[in-house]
Amino acid sequence: MTVSRRAIALAVGCLLLALVPPIAALTNQPFYVDLFRRMMIFAIAAVSLDLILGYGGMVSFGHAAYLGIGAYAVGIPAFHGVDSGWLQWPLAIVASALAALVIGAISLRTSGVYFIMITLAFAQMLYYLGLSLEAYGGDNGMRLAGRSRFGGPIDLHQPAVFYYVVLAILVLFLVLGSRLVASRFGMVIRAAKSNEPRARAIGFSPFRYKLTAFVIAGSAGGLAGALLANQTEYLTPDFMHWTRSGEIMFMVILGGTGTLFGPVIGAIALLLLEDVLSALTVHWQIVLGPILILVVLFAKRGLFGLLPGAAPRDG
Amino acid sequence: MGVPVAITLALVLEQTLNGLQYGVMLFLMAAGLTLVFGIMNLVNLAHGSLYMVGAYLATALARWSGSFVLGVALALPGTLLVGILVEVVALRTLYEREHLDQVLATFGLILFFNELIAIIWGRAAIYTSVPPFLSGHIRVLPGVPYPTYRAGIILVGVAVAVLLWILVTRTRLGMRIRAGATNRTMISALGVNIRLLYTLVFGVGAALAGLAGAMAGPIYSVQPGMGEGILIQVFVVIVIGGIGSIRGAMVGAIVVGMADTLGRAFLKPMLATVISPPAADKAGPALASMSIYLLMAAVLFFRPEGLFPARSRS
């Protein structure tokens, strides 16, 4: 039931997203390719957060840190003339995985509010580190010399090509993610979320599983950061600002925690909402804030839960 | 700019007092936040917004009344009311929710308040001047002058800390607050109106944050979003101190205030002896900003519940 619903959601969503570039070209609105690519990049970040937040119960309030690390892993080599994506993107993944390993190893010793706060603190630390990187623009950030190069037909400067690269990564990540949460590994993570002492009592060591999930989520966040740097062709420490972490977290909640596909809808919905509201008024945040509160208070299962045939959210 | 500053005893003393002054402001913020955390089990990100509201109310009321002291004095009941309103309208339903929901809903409150302030007063920073009777210097030691206004903040902060200590440890209300922190269910079973107590504690916490904001006006710039920087530092304070502990908030506030201020003042000249002065100009403040988070990570690594963990929680 759940599996088939997921498969249908994936297929339909995939098809709709794949249709964006041709429709934008037909209607002569290239802006939408840019907007939806941005949405999908944030969707990757949101899905990676959902892996640990929704399934593992690890409320990380510093997920934007990996966006920043990924972005700098593209920006710093590019600054020095190394523009091969074959080098930049794996670097983004490895660097953010290492950061997540260190952050996770320390943060997972705590739980509850302390966990929220310590992950926030680490992200702030990296944010200030970004500010101090004077050679790479400091607080002003820097322009990306050019998008990552892959050679052959993959030219990210072609908006549609870049779009389909992002879509492919998102779909691949969703497929891998749903296999991961359904695997034995995923079961241990979910068991640790619902009852950690019991998970320990039946012989698992949740810490190692949780840390592994934390690292996987971090490295996917890093890849999203590499994509984001290519998207904006500009990078600043603001990628790591704590409000950005809050936004990603909101995408997960808005879409539905512990659903993997929900956060994709959440990312699209939030960025669409921001786009619409900011076109209406400069003071759009005064509307967004109360919407956020209402969603938290009343739409507990998120937008994904509103889809027909929604099964009860698994803990 | 790039010339290394000579580190003299007078400078060290002055910066230590600045650290104390900043620590006192952090304490005013942390006291309310840690009580709300400890008693209602509520993560309130919007505490920084109350600081901002206090600063704006004090500035506006000081202009309207022509008296700085009156402005600050009126800002206190003002933020108390705003705090009670926020608690009744938005936060009350969040006590039973998980922390994730609380973080997000209060994050929404921050967006709302920042924009509301921007609509009323604009996005540009506004400035308050120190009243004449506080604008001079006092002599701390021979040859070491210190601004009267900052000394005044330290005095007010210490006075509030003492009052708070008396309130919490020596009064019936304080007894209920402590009982509420230890066991919520039990205290309401004993006939205490826990809802009213919650609203009251939240309001007092808001007023303290408002006081910090009102006093911050003449030192830091008053602008939308001003509460967020200090809010995150206040979280560091209460996490270091141990959530729910006033004593922990006090110790944490002084430690963080000192580390941040002394780091900002002395890391730059110390770095300048190792790396080039322009680089030290930028790296110094950034490293100083990082230092408190490093401190927090270190504390949590060795004591995951903070330095003074509140005893038991239901």
Interface residues (C-beta under 8 A of the other chain):
Chain A: L53 V59 F61 I106 R109 T110 G112 V113 Y114 I116 M117 I118 L120 A121 F122 Q124 M125 Y128 L129 L131 S132 E134 G138 W242 T243 G246 M249 F250 I253 T257 H283 W284 Q285 I286 L288 G289 P290 I291 L292 I293 V296 L297
Chain B: F37 V43 A90 T93 L94 R97 H99 L100 D101 V103 L104 A105 F107 G108 L109 I110 L111 F112 F113 N114 E115 L116 A118 I119 E228 I232 F235 V236 V239 I243 P278 A279 K282 A283 P285 A286 L287 S289 M290 Y293 L294 M296 A297 L300 F301 P304 E305 G306
